C-alpha cells in the first residue's frame, strides 16, 4: 500500500514539476524570445528543484537520505540528471519529428517529462531515499 501511495505522491510532484518546467520554457520562448534548448536548461533546473522539495517533504517523508538538505539536493539533481537524459532526449526528438512544436515547447516538455518519470522514481526511491527514517 505504501508503494502505491509513493507512486501517487510522486505523480503529483511530477505534475507540479511539469507545470513549472512547461511554464518557464513557454514563457522564456514565447515572451522573452529564448532558444528552446537554452530555455529548457533553466526550466528543467527549476522544475527539478520543485520536485526535490515536494518528494522530500511528501512522497518520501518517511524515508531518509542520510544527507543534509544541500547535499541531498545535489544528490537529487545528479540522479535526476540521469532521468533528464531520457527526458531531454524525447524533448529533442519531438522537435526533430515535429518542427511545428518549436512554437509550443510545452508539448515537447510534457512528452519528455512522461518518458523520464519512471526512471526518476526508481532512482529516487532506490538510491537516494532508500532507508526508512528512524525515530531516535
C-alpha positions in Angstrom: 0.0 0.0 0.0 2.9 2.4 0.8 4.4 1.8 -2.7 1.1 2.9 -4.3 1.0 6.0 -2.1 4.6 6.9 -3.1 3.7 6.5 -6.8 0.7 8.7 -6.4 2.5 11.4 -4.5 5.5 11.2 -6.9 3.0 11.7 -9.8 1.6 14.8 -8.0 5.1 16.1 -7.6 5.7 15.3 -11.3 2.7 17.3 -12.3 3.9 20.3 -10.2 7.3 20.0 -11.8 5.8 19.7 -15.3 3.8 22.9 -14.7 7.0 24.7 -13.6 9.0 23.2 -16.4 6.5 23.9 -19.2 5.5 27.3 -17.8 9.1 28.6 -17.6 10.0 27.1 -21.0 6.9 28.5 -22.7 7.5 31.9 -21.1 11.1 32.2 -22.0 10.5 31.1 -25.6 7.2 32.9 -26.2 7.7 36.1 -24.1 11.5 36.5 -24.0 12.4 35.0 -27.4 14.9 32.5 -25.9 16.0 29.4 -27.9 14.0 26.3 -27.0 17.1 24.4 -25.8 18.5 27.2 -23.6 15.1 27.8 -22.1 14.9 24.2 -21.2 18.1 24.3 -19.1 16.5 27.0 -16.9 13.1 25.4 -16.8 14.4 21.9 -16.0 16.7 23.0 -13.2 13.7 25.0 -11.7 11.4 22.0 -12.0 13.9 19.6 -10.6 14.2 21.8 -7.5 10.5 21.9 -7.0 10.2 18.2 -7.3 13.0 17.6 -4.9 11.2 19.8 -2.3 7.9 18.0 -2.9 9.3 14.5 -2.8 11.5 15.2 0.2 8.5 16.6 2.2 5.7 14.4 0.9 6.5 11.3 -1.3 9.5 10.1 0.7 8.8 11.9 4.0 9.0 8.5 5.8 12.4 7.8 4.2 15.8 9.1 4.9 18.6 10.1 2.5 21.2 10.3 5.3 22.3 13.7 4.0 21.7 17.3 4.9 19.4 19.4 2.8 22.1 20.9 0.5 23.9 17.5 -0.1 20.5 15.8 -0.6 19.5 18.5 -3.2 22.8 18.0 -5.0 22.4 14.2 -5.0 18.8 14.6 -6.2 20.0 16.8 -9.1 22.6 14.3 -10.0 20.1 11.5 -10.1 17.6 13.5 -11.9 20.3 14.3 -14.5 20.2 10.6 -15.4 16.4 10.8 -15.9 17.0 14.0 -17.8 18.9 12.2 -20.4 15.7 10.3 -21.3 13.6 13.4 -20.7 15.7 15.7 -22.9 16.2 13.0 -25.5 12.5 12.8 -26.0 12.3 16.6 -26.0 14.9 16.9 -28.8 13.4 14.1 -30.8 10.0 15.7 -30.6 11.3 18.8 -32.2 13.1 16.8 -34.9 10.0 14.8 -35.7 7.5 17.7 -35.4 9.2 21.0 -36.2 6.0 22.9 -35.6 6.5 22.3 -31.9 9.1 25.0 -31.8 6.2 27.4 -31.2 4.8 25.2 -28.5 7.7 23.8 -26.4 5.4 22.9 -23.5 4.1 19.9 -25.6 7.7 18.6 -26.0 8.3 19.3 -22.3 5.3 17.1 -21.4 6.4 14.3 -23.7 9.9 14.3 -22.2 8.6 14.5 -18.6 6.4 11.5 -19.1 9.3 9.5 -20.6 11.7 10.4 -17.7 9.2 9.9 -14.8 9.7 6.1 -14.4 13.5 6.4 -14.3 13.3 9.3 -11.9 11.0 7.5 -9.5 13.2 4.3 -9.5 16.4 6.3 -8.9 14.9 8.5 -6.1 13.4 5.5 -4.3 16.2 3.0 -4.7 19.2 5.3 -4.4 18.5 8.5 -2.5 15.5 7.8 -0.3 16.2 4.1 0.3 16.3 4.0 4.1 13.3 4.3 6.4 13.5 7.2 8.8 14.4 6.2 12.4 12.8 7.9 15.3 15.7 8.5 17.7 
